[in-house]
Amino acid sequence: MASQEKRDQIRALVKQVLDSVPSGSEPGRHDPDAAATSLPVKTDSAFDRDESAKSLLTEDDFRGLENGARVRIAETARLTALANDLVRDKQLHLVRKVPRVASFKVETVGVGCDHGGFEMKEHLKECLADQGLRVRDFGTHSKDAVDYPDHAQAVAQAVSSGNIDVGIVIDGAGIGSAMAAGKVPGVRPAACYNVALAKNSREHNGANVLTLGSGQNTLDEAKDIVYAFLTHEITEPRHKKRVGKIDAIERQYRQ
């Protein structure tokens, strides 16, 4: 491994070369280096840049990022010495992407949404099907305005009757759909805005309907939340006992 002094010399040489390149592009002139190293910054997710497809990252992969930026990298990715120096100097946050394995606790999933959740529902439905799950779509099927209770009820009824294992309902905030789904006997909905809540709702509360807010999370975040919800389940006797008490309360008021 090169000594710190040697690395500093290399960095100084690289900086000298970069400083010699004009900052602005001349009309009609193509800058191949800029095309190769200037990657679009993601604005619709929790990461400023996604480099998780690479197993070895160099300083070029982090160039152009602002101080404190978040970069997603592969779980086993390695960084060159200069890349490590750049990450340290710019105080970049590296988030290692954990590969997903087929460990779903369910086989069938029902999805539903209002007009505000339509686009997210369509993306999630495709992702779930690609993972080998059987997916039933309870609408809506366009961006035309609809009432979220109708679709939340449709998904919840399918869960209650045992036609699907769990349901996912999406509206703007996820709260209204949770309220509507919770009126159906046997349904325990959970409005979750992060992975920890989704995992807890399954392991501790036996939730069988997940509600999401399309205006609260990005698509990438929603995918992680759904994955956590579908790969965990209630197993501890003490949690099952407490969920049994929730069901007992429902039976007291059921006509």
Sequence and secondary structure as in RCSB ss.txt:
>XXXX:A:sequence
MASQEKRDQIRALVKQVLDSVPSGSEPGRHDPDAAATSLPVKTDSAFDRDESAKSLLTEDDFRGLENGARVRIAE
TARLTALANDLVRDKQLHLVRKVPRVASFKVETVGVGCDHGGFEMKEHLKECLADQGLRVRDFGTHSKDAVDYPD
HAQAVAQAVSSGNIDVGIVIDGAGIGSAMAAGKVPGVRPAACYNVALAKNSREHNGANVLTLGSGQNTLDEAKDI
VYAFLTHEITEPRHKKRVGKIDAIERQYRQ
>XXXX:A:secstr
   HHHHHHHHHHHHHHHHTS SS  TT   HHHHHH      SSS SEEETT SEE GGGTTT  TT EEEEET
T EE HHHHHHHHHHT EEEEE    S  S SEEEEEE GGGHHHHHHHHHHHHHTT EEEE    SSS   HHH
HHHHHHHHHHTTSSSEEEEEESSSHHHHHHHTTSTT  EEE SSHHHHHHHHHTT   EEEEETTTS HHHHHHH
HHHHHT     HHHHHHHHHHHHHHHHH  
